Amino acid sequence: MKTQIAPRIVVDPTVRFGKPVIEGTRVPVELIVGKMAGGMSAADVAAEYGITVADVQAALAYAAQVLAGEELRVTP
């Protein structure tokens, strides 16, 4: 059973072990973020994985949202 957690982003325990993926695909958000961090353009990532540039942007927006909500604990 899939659950939409952000625009274009879903989780389903039967797909990629429940990790966030682009809706209608098995392409995980973490893969997209990693490819972009490695220097690929959004257009290249989209072409490589059969998704749209809007899907790539949605993955980046979701990742930013997750990081914005993270609570960091600094220990001396």
C-alpha positions, 0 to 999 in steps of 0.5 A, spaced: 500 500 500 503 506 497 502 512 501 504 519 498 508 523 503 510 529 498 508 531 491 510 526 486 514 522 492 511 515 495 513 510 500 510 503 499 513 497 504 513 493 497 517 497 493 525 499 495 524 496 502 519 502 503 524 508 501 521 514 498 521 513 491 518 517 485 511 515 484 509 510 479 517 508 479 522 504 483 527 510 483 529 512 490 529 519 492 536 518 495 539 515 488 537 522 485 540 526 490 546 522 490 547 523 482 545 530 483 551 531 488 555 527 483 554 533 478 549 530 473 544 535 471 537 534 472 535 533 465 541 528 465 538 524 471 531 524 468 533 521 462 537 516 465 532 514 469 526 515 465 523 520 469 521 528 468 525 534 470 519 535 475 520 529 478 527 530 480 526 537 482 520 534 487 526 529 489 530 535 491 524 539 494 523 532 499 530 531 501 530 539 503 524 538 507 527 532 510 533 536 512 530 542 514 526 538 520 532 534 522 534 536 529 541 536 530 545 534 537 552 537 538 556 533 543 563 536 545 
